[in-house]
Amino acid sequence: MGGRLQPVLAGVVTALVGFASSFTVVLAGLRAVGADRDQAASGLLALCVASGACAVWLGLRHRLPLSIAWSTPGAALLVATGPVTGGWPAAVGAFLLAGLLIVAAGLIPALGRAVAAIPGPIASAMLAGVLLPLCTAPVRALVEVPRLAGPVVLVWLLLHRFARRWAVPGALAVAVVAIALTTSGPARMDAAPVVALTAPAWTLPAVVGLALPLFLVTMAAQNVPGTAVLAGYGYRAPLGSALRVTGLATALGAPAGGHAVNLAAITAALAAGPDAHPDPERRWIASVTAGIGLALLGLGAGVATTLVLLSPPVLVEAVAGLALLGALAGAVAAAVAQPDAREAAVVTFVVTASGVSLFGVGGAFWGLVAGWLMLLFRRRAAASPPAGSPEAEPAPPVPSRAG
């Protein structure tokens, strides 16, 4: 009986950890690009149901532990981007377009290869620049609301040392208690699921500054690492099938406010590792259970949204920042790993983290462009030796031996 329940329990843990560790990032991102309370709650619900449905379908079809989640780096990108030209409808249109691009990557191998051809340091630096503003929130929260943020950070530190998996959920629980103790007056607490549909609109700044970076971040920071995690446990992920299914789910969930669904990277190991079941052929049960659990957790999106809105915004961002510190560390390490691309990666990171907006297009796009230009400039300079150097001077003529 214990062996039969083991993958089920692992799936429940995967769902709880995945939801509690980053739903605050999702809500902060949706609110940043213009969603109101109901639209943000609807987006969180759509992401939970879409992720759960994809996990169940892919797990039953392929009998592999294919954990599905929302794009946490994509949600951080929304925070960094902020309001887009055209408002919330244009953001919804960007979500829809990103989903269609993911479907296209699953249908057209050349497109997937083109995304994979983006230099790793540049992609990692863009991700690091996107994550940095949120990851500084715990520091700001300790200064602005020390009585609320202090216990949250302390619990995170303790659990990070002794029970790392539960560090962020534990910090979130402390934040919820702090909010409950300090909030006065009636609050709107809707337990019923909220579905708020929005007709998508398209503007050039939203397409260039949000849809394309969201597609790239989701592919480079979620789908590609997700397949790598599965490969580390001996599984060959059906990437084409996963991209088609998750991309379609993203497109269908966009009008309800969902920004992106993809292969899980952070929580993938919880369902694919030996803790899920000693037999690798039984671990798919964990990912299917996690999908069901995540869909059920989505029914409480209204309550989660209310809790977030009752708290100081910096406290919500602090919990989100704590959840993303590990991702930031990995992105920074990957960005500077190659000496020949280090300067280009730093340029990408600085431009992206600056949060600049030019022609209505956010910093993530310009960071990617700046990094590409810097990398091309450096490679051309390396290929063309400076005048006066021994490599640049023509070789002396060889005297003829004839006659």
N, C-alpha and C positions, 0 to 999 in steps of 0.2 A: 504493500500500500504506500509505504514511504517513497519508493522509487517512482510510483505512478504520480504521486502528488508533487514530487520535486520540480519538474518543469513547470507545473501550474503555479507553484509558489514563486518560482523564479520569474515567471511572466507577470505576476501581481507586483512583485518588487520592481521590475523593469518599468511597468506603467506608472507606479507611484513616484519613483525617482525621476523618471522622464518628465512627468507633469509638474511635480512640485519644484523641480530644480530650475525650470526655465519658463513657466507660464507668465511670470512677471515680466520677462523680457518681451514676450509676445504682446502683452497688453500695453506695455510702454511703447513698443514700436507702432502698433496700430493707432494708438492715440497720437503719436508724434506726426503721422502722415494725415491726420484729420478725422479719424473716427470718433464719434461720440460714444457715450456709455453703452447704448444698445448695440451699436455697430461693432464695438470692440468685443463685447460679450458674444455676439454672433460669430465674429471671426474666430475666437477661441474655440467655440463649439464646433464650427465647421472644420477647423484643423484637427480637433480630436476625433471627430467622426470619420473624416477622410483618411487620417492616418490609421485609425483602427480598421476601417474597411480594407485598405490596401494591405495591411499586415495579415489579416485573415485570408484574403484572396491569394496573395503571393505565397504565404506559408502553406496553405492547403494544396496549392497547385504544384509547387516545386519541392515540398517537403524539406525546406531549408529554413533555418532561423533568421528570416529576413525581417529584422526590426525596422519599423517605419516611424518617423517622427516629423514634427514641423522643423523648418529651417531656423534654428536658433541664431546662427550668424546672419541669416536673412532678416530676422527680427531686429538684431542689433543694427543692421544696415538701415532699417526704417528709422530708428532713433537718430542715427547719424545724418540721415538725409533730411528729415523734418518735412514740413509742408511742401507739396509739389504744386506746380502750376496746374490748375484745374481742380484742385481740392481732392476730397475723398473719392469722388467718382473716377478721377484720373489715376489715383492710387490703385483702385480696383481694376481698372483697365491694365495697369502695369502688372498686377498679379496674374491676370488672365493671360497676358502676352508671355510672361515668364513661364507659365505652365505649358503653353503651346510650344515654346522653345525647348522645354525639357522633353516633350513628346517627340519633337523633331529630332532631338539628339538620340532618342531611342530608335527612331525609324531610319535615320540617315547616319551611318557609322562615320562618315567624313566629318560631320558636325561635332560628334563626340570626340573625334581625334583632334579637331581644331581647338576645342576647349582644353583638352589634355595637353596641347602643345604650348599653352600659355606657360612661360617660365615659372617654375615652382616658387622661386624667391619673390617674384612680382606678385603672384596670387596670394602668397602667404603674407606679404607686406600689406597688401590692400586689406586683407582680413584683419590683420593686427591694427591697422589704422581705424577700421570700423569699430573694433571692440574697445579701443582705448578709452573713448569718452565714458562709456558705461563702467569700465573697470576702475575709473577714478572716483566713481560715485561713493564707495564706502568711505573714502577719506573725507570727501565733502560732507557726507552725512555725520561723521564723527564730530565735525566742526559745527555744523548747523543744528543738528538735533542729537546731541551727545547722549542724553538720557534714553532715547529710543534706539539709537544705532549702537551704543556701547555693548549692551547685552547681546545684540544680534551678532556682532563681529566676534565677541568672546566665545559664544556658543559655536560659531563656525570654526574658530581656531581649535577649540577642544575636540570637536567631532572630526575635524580634518586630521587631527593627530591620531585619534583612537578608533574612529569609525568613519572613514573618509566618504563612503558611499552616501552616508546620511548627513553630511555636513551642511549642504544647502537646504534640504528639507527641514533639518533642525533649526537652522537660522530663520527659515520662513516661519516655522511654528512660533518662535520667539517674537518675530515681528508681528504676527497675528495677535498674540497675547498683548503686546505693547499697544497695538492699535485699539484693541478692545478696551484696555484700561484707560486710555487717554482720550477716547472719542466721547463727546457729549452731544446729546440731542438725537432726535429720531433720524434714522437712515433708511433709505429705500433699499430693501433687501429682497430682491426677486429670486425665488428659488426655481421658478419655471424656466425652462430653456428659452433663449431668445434667438429668433432668426430675423435678421434685418437685411433684406435684399436691396442691393444698389445697382442700378444700371451702369455698366462700365462706360467710361469715356477715355479718349486718348488725346494726349498732348505731346508734342515733340520733347519738351523737357522731361516729362514723366517717363516716356519711353526710353530716352537716352540715359537719364540720370537715375532711374529706379528699376525699370524692367530689365535692362541689360545687366547692370551690376547684380541684381537679385538672382538672375539666371546664372551668372558666372560664380557668385559666391556660393549658391546652392550646389552647383556642380563641383566646384573645386574644394569646398570646405565640408561638404556633407556626403555627396554620392561617391566621389572618388575615395575619401578616407573610409567610408562605410564598406566599400568593396575590399579595401585593404585589411580592415579588421576581420572580415569574414575569411579572407585568404589566410590570415594568421592562424585561424582555427581550423584550416583545412577545407574550407568551403569555396567553391567557385560560384560567385554570385552571377545570376542571369541578368546582367546589367541592362541589356536592351529591354527586356520584359519589365524590369523594375522602373526604368525611366518612362516607359510608355504608360504604365499604370499610375505611377505617382504624378506624372505630368498631367494626365487626364484628370486625376483627382484634384490637382491644384487648379486647373482651369474651371472645373465644375464648382469648386468651393470658393472661387474668387468673388462672385456676386454676393456671397454671404459674408465676405470679409477675410477669408483665409488667404495668407500670402504665399506659402509654399510648403509642399509635402515632399519628403525625400527619404532615402535610406538613412537610418540612424547611424551616427558615428560615435557619439559619446556613450550612449547606452547599449550599443550593439553587443558589446562584450558580455553584458549581463545575461543575454539570451543565448549567445553563441558559445560561451565558455563552458568549462567542465562543471562549474557550479550549477548550471541549468540541468544537467544530467550527465552521468558518466558515458552514456552511449550517444555519440554524435548524431545518430540517426533519429533520436528522440527529442532533440533540442528544438525542433520546429514547433513543438507544442508550446514552448515558452513564448516564442514570438507571437503565436496566434492568441495565446492567453493575454499577452501584453496588449495586443490590438483591441481585444474586447474590453479590457480594463480601461484603456485610454479613452475609448468611445464612451464608456459609462461615466468616467470622470468629467468628460465634456459636458454632461448634463448639469454639472454644478458651475458652469462658466459664469452664470449671472452672479452667483454668490462670490466667486473669486474676483470678479470685476468690481463688485461693491466694496470688498475688503481693500482692494488696491486703491480705489478712489477715496476711501476714508483716511488713508495714510498720507503723510507728507510725500510729495513726489520724489524727493531725494532719498527717502527710506526705501521706496519701491525700487528705485534705480540701484540702491546699495545692495539689496538682495540679488538683483539681476547681475550686478557687477561681480559679486562673490561667485555666482554660478559660472561666470565666463573667464575667471582668472586662469584656469587651467588651459582653456582654449587660447587665450592671449599668449601664455607662455609658449605653447607649442607653435603658434604662428610666428612669434618673434624668433624662436630658435630656427625654424625652417627658413625664415626670410634671410638670415645672415649666415647660413651654413656654407654658402658657396662664395669664396673670396672674390671671384671675378664678377659676381652680380651683386655684391654687397651694397655698393654705392647706389645702384639703381633701385634696390629694395628700400634703402633708407629714404630716397626721394619719394618713392611710392607711399611709404608709410607717413612721411611728414605731410605731403599734400592731402592724403586721405584724412588723416587725423585733424588737419586744420579746420575741416568743416566748411571750406570755401564753397560758394555757389556762384557759378559763372554761366550766364545765359539761362538761368533757371535750372542748371544741371549741377547736381551735388558733387561733393569732393571725391567720392569713391571712383567715379568715372574719370575725373581729371587725374587722380592719383595713378590709375592704371595707365592713362595716356603718358603722363610724365615719366613713369617708370620704364615704359616701352622706349620712349625717346632717349632716355638716359642710357639704357642698355644698348640701343643701336649706336649711339654716339661713342660709347666706350669701346664697342667692338670695332667700329671703323677706325678709331684712333689707334687701337692695338694692331690693326691690320696695316696701317700706314705709318711707318717709322718717321720720326721727326727729321727734318732736313739737317744735314750735318752729321748725323749719326752714321756709324760704319755700315749699318744695314741700308741706309738711304743712298750712299755713294755708289756710283756705277763701278763695276769691277774693271780693273785695268785690262787693256787688250792683250791677248795672248800672242807673243811673237811667232811669226810663221817660221816653220822649219824648212820650207821649200827652198831649193837652190843651195 
